[in-house]
Amino acid sequence: MADETRYELYYWPSIQGRGEFIRLALEAAAAPYVDVARLPEDQGGGVAALKKMMQGEHAGLLPLAPPILKLGHVVLAQTNNILGFIAPRLGLIDDDEVSRAYANQLALTIADLANEAHDTHHPIGVSLYYEDQKAEASRRAADFIEHRMPKFLGYFERVLERGDRKHLVGKDLSYVDLSMFQLLSGLNYAFPRAYERQAAKIPLLVGLREAVALHPRIASYLASPRRIPFNEHGLFRRYPELDLKG
């Protein structure tokens, strides 16, 4: 019988990537979950378990790519689709139609900026190495730093100004706040000089990031081995030559 009390997350075991947005939500809510691909293969884990899910060796809709979440007989893919499903269950968004729609709008916009950050180091194709597209990456990153990052972060700062100045949706911690924490942390890792310049213009977002980091469950998670360090294989990658010159 399928376990309908424990969440099973299927994602690459050596990177934060898009799976980290889901990990943060599960951790903040103290939800019972297993990061399946990080288990040993003899315990049903490893990349082999992830590939089985991607190949459709389960009932339900076929996922294209991870992250994938399984809860009982329910199998879901796409980061924000998963978050929209689990957040009301975890108390990370009010379970009414308008709140869920507002949260989804902001979460999708966060994903847009995260995708643009990714495309600074892979502007031509994800099947190519960064070294195969360095010239294009340099041009893409310069535009991202000068135009795209300020546009998106300025928008989110205004969202906070229109609300309670502490939360992006409602008056309690939501999965959108957690996703914003991850976005800002990723940008700070990938573009430390550009982020520092931008931080002076987004004090409310900086405050939100600091508050999330101090949340007891998140602080515990960040200090644990469950939090995979940023590295140059994930969504946010640090190539100093792509950062703001200075």
Residue, then its C-alpha position, 0 to 999 in steps of 0.5 A: m500500500a502506498d505511503e500517503t504520509r511521507y513525501e518522496l522527493y526525486y532530484w539529482p543528489s549532488i546539487q541544490g538546483r530546482g529541487e531546493f525550492i521544494r526541500l526548503a518547504l518540506e524542511a520549514a514545515a517539518a514534513p516527513y520526507v525522503d530525498v530518494a536519490r541521496l539514499p544508497e542504491d541498496q536502499g532503493g536510492g541513487v540516480a537509478a531510482l530517479k531514472k526509474m521515475m523519469q522512465g515512468e516505472h510508476a502509475g500516474l502522469l509521466p514526468l519529463a524531468p526532475p524535481i518529481l514528488k511522490l505522495g502515495h499514488v500521486v506523482l507530480a513534476q514541475t517545481n511550482n506545480i509541486l509547491g502549489f500542491i504541497a503548500p496548503r497541506l504544509g500550512l505554507i499558504d492559506d488554502d483559499e483560491v485567491s491566496r493560492a493564485y497570488a502565491n503561484q503568480l509570485a512563485l512563477t516570477i521567481a522561477d523566471l528570474a532563476n531561469e534567467a540566472h541559469d541562462t547566463h552560463h548556458p545561453i546557447g544550450v544546456s547540452l553544451y559545456y559552459e566553456d563552449q559558450k563563454a563569449e555568449a555567456s559574457r554578453r548574457a550575464a552583462d545584460f542580466i546584471e544591468h537590466r534583468m536582475p534590477k527589474f525583477l528584484g525591484y518588482f519584488e521589493r515593491v510587492l513587499e512595500r505594498g504588503d506587511r513589508k515582511h512577507l510576500v503573501g499574507k502575514d505569515l511565512s509562505y513557500v514564496d518567502l522560502s523560494m525568495f530566500q533561495l533565489l537571493s542566496g543563489l544570486n549572492y553566490a553566483f554574482p556576489r559583486a552584482y548582488e552587493r550593489q543591488a542589495a542597497k536598493i532592496p532592503l526589505l528583500v534583504g530583511l526577508r532573506e535574513a529572517v528566513a535564514l533565522h527561522p529555527r527549522i531553516a537555520s537547523y537545515l542550513a547547518s546540516p549535511r542535508r543542505i547541499p552546498f552551492n556548486e558549479h553544476g547547479l542552477f546558480r553557478r559562480y564564474p567570476e568573469l560573469d560577475l560585475k567588474g570591479 
